[in-house]
Amino acid sequence: MRLRVEFTTEPFDLDEAPAHALVAREVIESAALDAVDVGPFGNTAEGAADAVLGAVDTLLRRSLEAGATRISLQVNVVGEDGR
């Protein structure tokens, strides 16, 4: 099964990316995921279920440790082969 995760971390800072946002980006970019898209107001990534779920666990833990006060996420099943 393939999953897509969409997430944001808060609080926002329009002048400079906060530490929790940088940590989240690092986690998602270093995970074994594909179709990664990071942006200032939202981030998405797709991959095998185990890889996405593992990345989400790490993302939550590390972002909270880095100062996030809120993390919004959505996980969707996108199919067995990504179609």
N, C-alpha and C positions, 0 to 999 in steps of 0.2 A: 504494500500500500504506500502511496505517495501522499505527503501532506504539504500544505502551504501554511506558513505562519506569517502573520502581519502583526507588528508591534510598535508601540511608542513608549518612551520613558519620559517621566516628568520629574522635576519642574523644567520648563523650557527656559532657555536663555538665548535671545535672538542675537546677542553680540558675540558670544563665544560658546562653542559646544561644551556642555558640562561633562564632568568626569564620568558620570553614569552613562551618558550617551556614547562616549568614546569606548567605554568598556563593552557596552552592548554591541557596538559595531565590530570591535575586535573579536568578540565571541562568535558572532554570526559569520564573519568573513573567514575565520579560521576553522569553522566546523566543516564536516564533509557534506556540504549542501551545494545545490546548484541554483541557478536563477536568482542569485542574491541581488537585491536592489536596496541600497541604503540611501536615505535622504533626510533632510532636516526635520520633517514632520511625520515621517512614517517609513517603515522598513518592511521588506518582504523577503522570504526565502522559501525554496522548495527543496524537497529531498525525500529519501526513504524515511518511513515512520520512525524507526529507531534513531536515526541521525537527527531528525527534527526535534523529537521529544528530548533527547539528550542535550541538544543545543538550548532548548527552552529552559530546561532545568538549570543549566550553567548560567544562561542569560539572566534569569530571575535572581539567582543567588548573588552573582557578581555585581549586577546593576544595583541591587539593594545595598550591598556592602559599600558601593561607590557613591551612595547618596540619593538614589532615586527614591522619591516618595510615592510614586504611582507608576505602575507599568500596566498598560492596556495591551491585551493580545487577543488574537483570534486565530484559531487553527481550523483549517478546512481540509477535507479529503479531496484530493484532485485526481484520484484514479490509481490503478495498478501500475500503469506505465507512463503516467504524466500527460496523457491526452485529455 
